[in-house]
């Protein structure tokens, strides 16, 4: 039986690769890299290759680039869900074909996943779809990685939790539905809406970071009203320069 490892590789810093992930990589025969034709993806592919070169310079493995399409855009919720579902089905068929053609029976392969496979990543669902539909046969294991929210908290020297309180992990799309008084401790991913602008008149504190774990990392914190314009300025400049933005932030009440 073929074995596929979903390996979380963190947010871009090779030193954030776990020992477990490194030990698994040393044993695999094939490494799959999903590759979209975009400026952002080209850089993410390069970062993956930097990790492999740093830790496996003499390792004998087959590196396979798996070309996948860009996802159709659409901000309306139903259209967004429809586009994501369709895109994941496309990826499933392409990945299943790669598993059948590029991995021999009895071999071990790795799929390098940004951050952690269990947090805001669809590859577990994709693999389950492949198996359920009988598109390919394999076993798979999940190797956890360091997430952006862990690194963000470390950079700002804060804990993710407050005493006796829960943590809400959400997206910018869903954050728009929460009034300022309803926010106590929120981690936000995927905010193309710049939803934090809606809270500039509140007493909420923001801990914001972009390109975490890379040489282009940007970190800002403070009361939203005091720092929001600076965040937007730096975000705009960085996105224009790099062609994409990867950001995460935490909202909470200062002193709580």
C-alpha positions in Angstrom: 0.0 0.0 0.0 1.2 3.5 -0.7 1.5 5.9 2.2 1.1 9.7 2.0 2.1 12.1 4.7 0.5 15.5 5.0 3.3 17.4 6.6 2.8 20.8 8.2 5.9 22.9 7.4 5.1 26.1 9.3 4.9 29.6 7.8 8.2 29.8 5.9 11.0 29.6 8.3 13.0 26.4 7.8 13.8 26.3 11.5 10.1 25.9 12.3 10.1 22.4 10.8 9.5 19.9 13.6 11.8 17.0 14.3 9.0 14.6 13.5 8.4 16.2 10.1 12.2 16.1 9.4 12.4 12.4 10.3 9.5 11.6 8.1 11.0 13.6 5.2 14.2 11.6 5.5 12.2 8.4 4.8 10.0 9.3 1.9 10.6 8.3 -1.7 8.5 11.0 -3.3 7.7 14.7 -2.4 4.7 16.3 -4.0 4.5 20.1 -4.4 1.2 21.6 -5.5 2.0 24.4 -7.9 -0.3 27.2 -9.1 0.8 29.6 -11.8 0.9 32.7 -9.7 3.5 35.0 -8.2 2.5 34.0 -4.7 2.7 30.3 -5.5 6.1 30.7 -7.1 7.5 32.1 -3.8 5.8 29.5 -1.7 7.3 26.8 -4.0 10.7 28.4 -3.6 10.3 28.4 0.2 9.4 24.7 0.2 12.5 23.9 -1.9 14.7 26.0 0.4 13.5 23.8 3.3 14.3 20.6 1.4 17.7 21.9 0.3 18.5 22.9 3.9 17.7 19.6 5.5 17.9 17.1 2.6 20.8 18.3 0.4 22.0 14.7 -0.4 18.6 13.0 0.0 17.5 10.8 -2.8 13.8 11.5 -3.5 11.7 12.2 -6.5 10.3 15.8 -6.5 7.0 16.1 -8.3 5.4 19.4 -9.2 1.6 18.9 -9.4 0.0 21.7 -11.4 -3.3 22.8 -10.0 -5.7 25.6 -11.2 -6.4 28.9 -9.6 -9.7 29.1 -7.6 -12.4 31.2 -9.1 -13.1 34.3 -7.0 -16.4 35.5 -5.6 -17.2 37.2 -2.3 -20.9 36.4 -2.0 -21.1 33.6 0.6 -22.9 31.0 -1.5 -20.7 31.6 -4.6 -17.6 31.4 -2.4 -18.6 28.0 -1.0 -19.5 26.8 -4.4 -16.2 27.9 -5.9 -14.2 26.4 -3.1 -16.0 23.1 -3.3 -15.5 22.9 -7.1 -11.8 23.8 -6.8 -11.2 21.1 -4.2 -12.8 18.6 -6.4 -10.5 19.6 -9.2 -7.5 19.3 -6.9 -8.7 15.9 -5.8 -8.8 14.5 -9.3 -5.4 16.0 -10.2 -3.8 14.8 -6.9 -5.3 11.3 -7.3 -3.8 11.1 -10.7 -0.4 12.1 -9.4 -0.7 9.5 -6.6 -1.4 6.8 -9.1 1.3 7.8 -11.6 4.2 9.1 -9.5 4.1 6.9 -6.4 4.9 3.2 -6.7 3.2 0.5 -4.6 4.8 0.3 -1.2 6.5 3.8 -1.5 6.1 6.7 1.0 5.3 10.2 -0.2 5.0 13.6 1.4 2.7 16.5 0.6 4.1 19.7 2.1 1.4 21.8 3.7 1.7 25.5 4.6 1.3 25.9 8.4 -0.7 23.0 9.8 -2.9 20.6 7.8 -5.7 20.8 10.4 -6.1 24.6 10.4 -7.6 26.4 7.5 -6.4 23.9 4.9 -8.5 21.6 2.7 -6.2 18.7 2.0 -7.6 16.4 4.7 -11.0 16.8 3.0 -9.5 16.3 -0.4 -7.7 13.1 0.6 -10.9 11.7 2.2 -12.8 12.6 -1.0 -10.2 10.7 -3.1 -10.5 7.6 -0.9 -14.3 7.8 -0.7 -14.7 8.0 -4.5 -12.1 5.4 -5.1 -9.9 7.7 -7.2 -6.7 6.2 -5.7 -5.7 3.8 -3.0 -3.3 4.8 -0.2 -3.0 5.3 3.6 -2.2 8.7 5.0 -0.9 10.3 8.1 -1.0 13.9 9.4 2.2 15.5 10.7 1.3 18.7 12.5 3.2 22.0 11.9 3.5 25.4 13.5 0.6 27.7 12.6 0.5 31.4 11.9 -1.4 32.1 15.0 1.2 30.4 17.2 4.0 32.4 15.6 2.0 35.6 15.8 1.5 35.2 19.5 5.2 34.5 19.9 6.2 37.5 17.9 4.0 39.8 20.1 5.1 38.0 23.3 1.5 37.3 24.3 -0.5 34.1 25.2 -3.4 33.1 22.9 -5.6 32.5 25.9 -6.9 34.7 28.7 -7.7 33.2 32.1 -11.1 31.4 32.1 -12.0 32.6 28.6 -12.4 30.9 25.3 -10.6 31.8 22.0 -12.6 32.3 18.8 -10.8 31.5 15.6 -12.6 33.0 12.6 -12.3 34.8 9.3 -12.7 38.4 8.2 -16.0 37.4 6.5 -17.5 36.1 9.7 -15.9 38.8 11.9 -18.1 41.4 10.1 -21.1 39.9 11.9 -19.7 40.5 15.4 -20.2 43.9 17.1 -17.2 45.4 19.0 -18.8 44.6 22.4 -19.0 40.9 21.4 -15.3 40.6 20.9 -13.1 39.4 23.8 -10.3 37.3 22.2 -10.4 36.6 18.5 -7.9 35.1 16.1 -8.6 36.2 12.5 -7.5 34.6 9.3 -8.3 35.3 5.6 -9.4 39.0 5.9 -9.4 40.5 2.5 -12.1 42.9 3.8 -9.8 44.6 6.3 -12.6 44.1 8.8 -10.5 45.6 11.6 -11.3 49.0 10.0 -14.8 48.6 11.4 -13.5 48.8 14.9 -11.3 51.9 14.8 -13.5 53.7 17.3 -13.5 50.8 19.8 -11.1 50.1 22.6 -10.0 46.9 21.1 -6.3 46.1 20.8 -4.9 44.5 17.6 -1.9 42.3 17.3 -1.2 42.1 13.5 1.4 40.3 11.5 2.1 39.7 7.8 4.5 37.2 6.0 5.1 35.6 9.4 8.3 33.5 9.6 9.8 35.0 6.4 12.4 37.8 5.8 9.5 40.1 4.9 7.7 39.7 8.2 5.8 42.8 9.5 4.6 43.1 13.0 2.3 45.9 14.5 0.3 46.1 17.7 -1.7 48.7 19.5 -5.2 50.1 20.0 -6.9 49.8 16.7 -7.7 53.5 16.3 -4.0 54.3 16.9 -2.4 51.8 14.4 -5.1 50.9 11.8 -3.9 53.5 9.3 -0.3 52.3 9.6 -1.4 48.7 9.1 -3.3 49.6 6.0 -0.4 51.6 4.6 2.2 48.9 5.2 -0.2 46.2 4.0 -0.9 48.1 0.8 2.8 48.7 0.1 3.8 45.1 0.8 1.0 43.7 -1.3 1.9 46.0 -4.2 5.6 44.9 -3.9 5.1 41.2 -3.5 1.8 40.7 -5.4 0.0 39.0 -2.5 -0.5 39.4 1.2 -0.5 36.7 4.0 -1.7 38.2 7.3 -3.1 37.1 10.6 -4.2 39.1 13.6 -5.6 38.9 17.1 -8.3 41.2 18.5 -8.8 41.6 22.2 -9.5 44.2 24.9 -6.4 45.8 26.1 -5.6 44.7 29.7 -7.9 41.7 29.6 
